[in-house]
Amino acid sequence: MTYNLHINGEAVACDEHIDIFNPATDELLGACPMASRAQLDSAVAAAAQAYKTWSKTSDEERKNACHAMGQVLEDNSEELAKLLTQEQGKPLNGVGSRFELGGCVGWTHFTADLELPVEVIQDNEEGRVELHRKPLGVVGSITPWNWPLMIAIWHIIPAIRSGNTVVIKPSPYTPLSSLRMIELLSSVLPKGVLNIVSGADELGKMMSEHTGIQKIVFTGSCATGGKIMASAAPTLKRLTLELGGNDAGIVLPDVDAKAIAEGLFWGAFINSGQTCAALKRLYVHADVYDDVCTHLTAFAKNMPMGNGLDEANVLGPIQNAMQYSKVEELVEDAVANGARVLLGANPTKGKGYFYPTTILADCTDDMRIVAEEQFGPALPILKYTDIDDVIARANNVDVGLGGSVWSNDISKAKEIASRMECGSVWINKHGMIQPNVPFGGVKGSGIGVEFGVEGLKEYTTIQAIFA
C-alpha cells in the first residue's frame, strides 16, 4: 500500500517513496511518501493560515475538538494498534500496541480538560496586572520510532489545545501508523490545523530551520537534539527537547528480591528496552545481589518474545538493523570485558531483528553497556556496598532523565531519590509516567517538560496586561 501526506485536510501524493518493512518478519508493509521542500512549505503555509482562525476559537471549542480526537482514537484503536505492531514490532498485548493506543486515548482526554486561566498578579490601589497565556503559532513536531503514536499525541494535543496549529514529521523508520493516525484525527479538525509530512532526517532539519515554524518539539537522541537546537537558533524558536537517558536503578539491601523482580523486569524491558525512560543500569547492594540476579533472571526467562501479531507474545524485536547492531556490539563488548551472562546474548540469526532478553551480571561502570544508552533488551547489573558511592556512580553520566530506588523503607528511598540527578525518580517501580505529572530531564536529557499544566504552558507565550 502506498501512503500519502496529509496537508490542509487533503491527501497529498509524493513522487518519491521508501519501502517500510515489518521488523519481525522482514515483509514489505507499505510505501512511505518522501515529502519535498515545497510540500513542507505547503504544510507550514496551511498551518499558518489555519492558525489565524484556530488561535481565536474559544477555549471550549478547542477542548471539544481534543475530546473529539480522543473519540476518533478510541473508534480506530484496533486498526492503529495492528498497523503499529507490524511497523514498530511491539506486540499487540502486554505493554505493547494496545497499551500504546490506550495511552493515546487517555492522554488526549486528560489534556483536553486542562486549562490555563488568566492569572492575577496584582490587584490593589496601584492597579491590576493580569497574566494571559497566548498560543505561539505553527508548532513543528518531530517524533521517534519507539513509541511513535503516543509521543505524537504528547506533542500535538497540547499544541492544539492551547490554540496552535501543527506540522508533524514521523520517524522514517515508523511513519505509516502516524500517517494513518493523522489522517483520522484531521477529520474532526478544521483544515490546516493538523498536517503531516514524512521523509528522511533532512526534512527535520528543514523544519527546525523554517522561518514559518515558531516552536519545535522533539523526542529522540541527544545527538539529534543538539543538532535541532543549533539549527533552530537563528530563528530563536521555542524548543521542547525530550532526549535520551541512561536511567539508573538503586536496589537497597532491605528488599525482597522475588517481590521486586517483576517491577525490575518491566522497568528495564518495556518495549524490549526501547524506551528513553527505561531502566538501563541496575545497581544492587552486595547483600541481595545474588538473590536479585536469580529472581530477575527466573522471571525474565518466561517472557515470550516473537511476532507481535501472535497474541501470546509480550516482547517483540528491535525495530531496526542499526539499533540491533548497537545492542549486539555493546553486549559483546561487556562479555569480552568480564560480564557474566545470566540470560540471553548469542542471538540466533533469522528473520526479524530479534535480540534475546539479556541480563548481564558483574558489570563495571567503565563498560560501554553501562556508560552508553543501549536502548534495547539488555540490562547490566552492578554490585555496590556504599550508598554514597553508588549515588555518585549513578550520577556520573552526562544525562539525567529518570531513576529509581528500590526499598522497603520509603523514607530512606525518598532521601536517596532527592540526591539523584534526574528529572523523575520512582520508588519500587520505574518509568511509570502520568499525564498529570510534568516529565523532562536534566543535563543532556533535554530542555523543558511535557504533560500536565506545566507541559501545556510550553506551547504558549505570556502577555502581561496592566490596567
C-alpha positions in Angstrom: 0.0 0.0 0.0 1.2 3.5 -0.9 0.6 6.1 1.7 0.1 9.9 1.3 1.0 13.1 3.2 -1.9 14.9 4.7 -1.8 18.7 4.2 -4.6 21.2 4.7 -7.2 18.4 5.2 -6.3 16.7 1.9 -4.3 13.6 0.9 -1.2 14.7 -1.0 0.8 12.3 -3.1 4.6 12.3 -3.5 6.8 11.4 -6.4 9.3 9.6 -4.2 8.7 6.8 -1.6 10.7 4.4 0.6 9.6 0.9 1.5 8.8 0.1 5.1 9.3 -3.5 6.3 8.0 -5.4 9.3 10.9 -5.8 11.7 9.6 -9.2 12.9 9.1 -10.8 9.5 11.1 -8.7 7.0 7.9 -8.5 5.0 7.1 -5.3 3.0 4.4 -3.4 4.8 3.9 -0.2 2.7 5.5 2.7 0.9 6.2 5.9 2.8 5.9 9.2 1.0 9.1 11.4 1.0 8.0 15.0 1.2 9.8 17.7 -0.8 10.8 21.1 0.5 7.9 22.5 -1.5 5.5 20.2 0.3 6.9 21.1 3.7 6.4 24.8 2.8 2.8 24.0 1.7 2.1 22.3 5.1 3.6 25.2 7.0 1.6 27.7 5.0 -1.6 25.7 5.6 -0.9 25.6 9.3 -0.1 29.3 9.4 -3.4 30.1 7.5 -5.4 27.9 9.9 -3.7 29.5 12.9 -5.3 32.8 12.1 -8.7 31.4 12.9 -7.9 28.5 15.2 -6.0 30.7 17.7 -9.1 32.8 18.0 -11.5 30.0 18.8 -13.0 29.7 22.2 -11.4 27.6 24.9 -14.5 25.4 25.0 -14.2 24.8 21.2 -10.6 23.7 21.4 -11.4 21.4 24.4 -14.2 19.8 22.5 -12.0 19.3 19.4 -9.4 17.5 21.5 -12.1 15.3 23.0 -13.3 14.5 19.5 -9.8 13.4 18.6 -9.8 11.2 21.6 -13.0 9.6 20.4 -11.5 9.0 16.9 -8.6 7.2 18.6 -11.0 5.0 20.6 -13.0 4.2 17.5 -10.0 3.2 15.4 -7.7 1.9 18.1 -7.6 -1.7 16.9 -6.7 -0.8 13.3 -4.0 1.5 14.5 -2.6 -1.0 17.0 -2.3 -3.7 14.4 -0.5 -1.3 12.0 1.8 -0.1 14.8 2.7 -3.7 15.7 3.5 -4.6 12.1 5.6 -1.4 11.6 7.3 -1.0 15.0 7.4 -4.6 16.2 5.9 -4.3 19.6 3.3 -7.0 20.4 -0.4 -6.3 20.5 -0.5 -7.4 24.1 1.5 -6.8 27.2 2.9 -3.3 27.3 2.5 -3.2 23.6 0.4 -1.6 20.8 -2.9 -1.8 22.5 -1.3 -0.3 25.6 0.1 2.5 23.5 -3.2 3.3 21.9 -4.8 3.2 25.3 -2.2 5.8 26.4 -3.0 7.9 23.3 -6.7 7.9 24.3 -6.1 8.7 28.0 -3.6 11.4 27.3 -5.8 13.1 24.8 -8.9 13.2 27.0 -6.8 14.3 30.0 -5.1 17.1 28.2 -8.3 18.2 26.6 -9.6 19.2 30.1 -6.5 21.1 31.1 -7.0 24.9 31.4 -4.7 27.9 31.6 -6.9 30.6 33.2 -5.8 34.2 33.4 -3.6 34.7 36.5 -4.0 37.9 38.5 -0.5 39.0 39.6 -1.6 42.2 41.3 -4.9 43.8 42.1 -4.7 46.8 44.5 -4.8 50.5 44.6 -1.8 50.7 42.3 -3.6 48.8 39.6 -4.4 45.3 38.3 -1.9 43.1 36.4 -3.1 40.0 34.6 -1.0 37.3 33.1 -2.5 35.9 29.9 -1.3 32.8 28.0 -1.3 33.0 24.2 -0.5 30.4 21.6 2.7 30.6 19.7 1.8 29.8 16.1 2.8 26.9 14.0 4.4 24.0 16.0 6.7 21.6 14.3 6.7 18.1 15.9 9.4 15.5 15.2 8.8 12.1 16.6 10.9 8.9 17.2 10.3 5.3 16.2 10.0 3.6 19.6 6.5 5.0 20.7 5.5 6.7 17.5 1.8 7.2 18.1 1.8 8.0 21.8 4.7 10.5 21.5 2.9 12.1 18.6 -0.1 12.6 20.8 2.1 14.1 23.6 3.2 16.7 21.0 0.1 17.6 19.1 -2.7 17.5 21.6 -1.3 20.2 24.0 -0.3 22.3 20.9 -3.8 22.2 19.5 -5.5 22.5 22.9 -3.6 25.8 23.5 -4.5 27.3 20.1 -1.6 26.4 17.9 -1.5 24.5 14.7 0.8 21.6 13.9 3.1 20.2 11.2 4.3 16.8 12.3 7.1 14.6 10.9 7.3 11.0 12.0 10.5 8.9 12.1 11.3 7.4 8.7 11.5 4.0 10.5 7.9 4.1 11.6 5.9 6.6 9.5 2.9 4.6 8.4 0.9 4.4 11.6 1.5 8.1 12.1 0.3 8.9 8.6 -2.9 6.9 9.2 -3.5 8.4 12.6 -3.1 12.0 11.5 -5.4 11.3 8.5 -8.1 10.1 11.0 -7.6 12.9 13.5 -7.7 15.6 10.9 -11.2 14.5 10.0 -12.6 16.2 13.2 -10.5 19.4 12.8 -10.6 22.5 10.6 -8.4 22.2 7.5 -4.8 23.0 8.2 -4.8 22.7 12.0 -3.0 19.3 11.8 -0.7 18.4 8.9 1.8 15.5 8.4 4.9 15.3 6.2 7.1 12.3 6.2 10.7 12.0 5.0 14.3 11.5 5.8 16.3 13.2 8.6 17.0 16.2 6.2 13.3 17.1 6.4 13.6 17.5 10.2 16.5 20.0 9.7 14.3 21.9 7.2 11.6 22.1 9.9 13.9 23.3 12.6 15.3 26.0 10.3 12.0 27.0 8.9 11.0 30.7 9.4 7.3 29.8 9.4 7.6 27.5 12.4 7.5 29.1 15.9 8.3 26.1 18.0 9.9 22.6 17.7 9.0 19.8 20.0 11.3 16.8 19.5 11.7 13.4 21.2 14.8 11.4 20.3 18.5 11.1 20.7 20.8 13.6 22.5 22.9 14.0 19.4 19.9 14.9 17.2 18.5 17.2 19.8 21.8 19.1 19.8 21.6 19.5 16.0 18.0 20.7 16.2 18.9 23.2 18.9 21.7 24.6 16.7 19.6 24.8 13.5 16.7 26.4 15.4 19.0 29.1 16.9 19.0 31.6 14.0 15.2 31.9 14.2 15.1 31.8 18.0 12.4 29.1 18.1 10.9 27.9 21.3 12.1 24.3 22.0 11.0 21.3 24.0 13.5 18.6 23.7 13.0 15.2 25.4 16.2 13.4 24.8 18.0 10.2 25.7 18.5 8.8 29.2 20.7 6.2 30.9 18.5 5.6 33.8 19.9 4.0 37.0 18.1 1.9 39.5 19.5 1.5 43.0 18.4 -1.6 45.0 18.8 -1.3 48.8 19.7 -4.3 50.9 16.3 -4.5 52.7 14.3 -5.6 49.6 12.6 -8.9 49.0 14.3 -9.9 45.7 11.5 -12.1 44.5 8.9 -9.4 45.2 10.6 -6.7 43.1 11.6 -9.0 40.2 8.6 -8.2 38.0 8.9 -4.5 38.6 12.5 -4.5 37.7 11.9 -6.5 34.6 9.2 -4.2 33.1 11.2 -1.2 34.2 14.1 -2.4 32.0 12.4 -4.4 29.3 9.3 -2.4 28.4 9.1 -2.2 24.6 12.1 -4.5 24.6 14.2 -1.8 26.3 13.4 0.7 23.5 12.2 3.5 25.8 14.0 6.7 26.8 13.0 6.3 30.5 13.6 2.6 30.8 15.9 1.2 33.4 19.3 1.0 31.8 21.7 0.3 34.7 20.9 -1.6 37.8 23.0 -1.1 41.0 22.3 -3.8 43.6 23.7 -4.0 47.1 26.0 -6.9 47.8 23.8 -8.3 50.5 21.0 -9.0 48.0 23.0 -9.1 44.7 22.8 -12.8 44.1 19.1 -13.1 45.1 18.2 -10.2 42.8 20.1 -11.7 39.9 18.5 -15.1 40.5 14.9 -13.9 40.7 15.1 -11.4 38.0 16.5 -14.0 35.6 13.9 -16.5 36.6 11.1 -14.0 35.8 12.6 -12.8 32.6 13.2 -16.3 31.0 9.4 -16.9 31.0 8.5 -13.8 29.0 7.7 -14.9 25.4 9.3 -12.9 22.5 8.2 -13.1 18.9 6.0 -11.7 16.2 3.7 -9.2 17.8 0.7 -10.3 15.9 0.8 -13.5 17.9 -1.4 -12.8 20.9 0.8 -14.9 23.1 3.9 -12.7 22.8 4.7 -9.8 25.2 8.1 -8.8 23.8 9.0 -8.0 20.2 12.0 -7.3 18.0 14.3 -4.4 18.0 12.8 -2.0 15.5 15.7 -1.6 13.0 19.1 -3.0 11.9 21.1 -0.1 13.2 19.8 -0.4 16.8 20.1 -4.2 16.7 23.8 -3.9 15.7 24.4 -1.4 18.5 22.9 -3.7 21.2 24.8 -6.7 19.9 28.0 -4.7 19.9 27.5 -3.5 23.5 26.7 -6.9 24.8 29.7 -8.5 23.1 32.0 -5.8 24.5 30.7 -6.3 28.0 31.1 -10.1 27.8 34.6 -9.6 26.4 35.4 -7.4 29.4 34.2 -9.8 32.1 30.4 -9.5 32.3 28.7 -12.8 33.2 25.7 -13.8 31.0 22.8 -14.7 33.2 20.3 -14.8 30.3 20.3 -14.2 26.6 23.2 -12.9 24.4 24.3 -15.0 21.5 21.3 -14.2 19.2 20.2 -16.7 16.6 20.2 -15.3 13.2 17.0 -15.5 11.2 14.1 -13.4 10.1 13.5 -10.2 12.1 15.6 -8.2 14.5 15.0 -10.4 17.5 17.7 -9.9 20.1 17.1 -12.2 23.1 16.2 -10.8 26.5 19.7 -10.4 28.0 20.8 -9.9 31.6 24.5 -9.4 32.4 25.9 -9.7 35.9 29.3 -8.5 37.3 29.3 -5.4 35.1 31.5 -2.4 35.8 31.0 1.3 35.2 33.6 1.5 32.5 31.9 -1.0 30.3 30.3 0.6 27.3 26.9 -1.0 28.0 26.9 0.9 31.3 28.4 4.2 30.1 26.2 4.3 26.9 22.5 4.0 26.5 21.9 0.6 25.0 18.2 1.2 24.0 17.4 -2.5 23.7 16.7 -5.7 25.6 19.9 -5.9 27.6 20.4 -5.0 31.2 23.7 -4.7 33.0 23.7 -5.4 36.8 26.4 -3.8 39.0 27.3 -4.5 42.6 27.8 -1.9 45.3 28.4 -1.7 49.1 28.4 2.0 50.0 25.3 4.2 49.4 27.2 7.5 48.9 29.5 5.8 46.4 26.6 4.3 44.4 24.7 7.6 44.2 27.9 9.2 42.8 28.2 6.3 40.3 24.6 6.6 39.3 25.0 10.4 38.7 28.3 10.1 36.8 26.7 10.4 33.4 26.0 13.4 31.2 22.3 12.7 31.0 19.5 12.6 33.6 16.1 11.6 32.5 14.8 9.1 35.2 16.0 6.9 38.0 14.6 4.6 40.7 15.2 3.4 44.2 14.0 0.0 45.4 13.5 -0.4 49.2 11.0 -1.3 51.9 12.0 1.9 53.7 10.1 4.6 51.8 11.6 7.5 53.8 15.1 6.3 53.1 14.3 5.7 49.4 12.9 9.3 49.1 16.1 10.7 50.7 18.2 8.8 48.2 15.9 9.8 45.3 16.4 13.5 46.2 20.2 13.1 45.6 19.8 11.5 42.1 20.4 13.9 39.2 17.4 13.2 37.0 14.0 14.7 36.2 11.9 11.8 37.6 12.6 9.3 40.3 10.3 6.3 41.0 10.3 4.3 44.2 9.8 0.5 43.8 8.9 1.0 40.1 10.5 2.5 37.1 9.3 4.6 34.2 5.6 5.0 35.2 4.8 8.3 33.6 1.5 10.0 34.1 -0.4 12.7 32.1 -0.8 14.9 35.2 2.9 14.9 36.2 5.5 17.1 34.3 8.1 14.9 32.6 11.5 16.1 31.4 15.2 15.6 32.0 18.3 17.4 33.4 21.8 17.7 32.0 21.9 16.3 28.5 18.4 14.8 28.6 16.7 17.8 27.2 15.1 21.1 27.7 11.6 21.8 29.0 8.9 19.4 30.2 5.8 17.6 28.8 2.5 16.7 30.4 0.1 18.4 32.8 -0.3 22.2 33.1 3.4 22.8 33.1 3.7 20.9 29.8 0.7 22.8 28.3 2.4 26.1 29.2 5.3 25.3 27.0 3.1 25.8 24.0 2.2 29.3 25.0 3.8 32.7 25.5 2.8 35.1 28.2 1.4 38.6 28.0 1.1 40.8 31.0 -1.7 43.4 30.8 -1.6 46.3 33.2 -4.9 48.1 33.9 
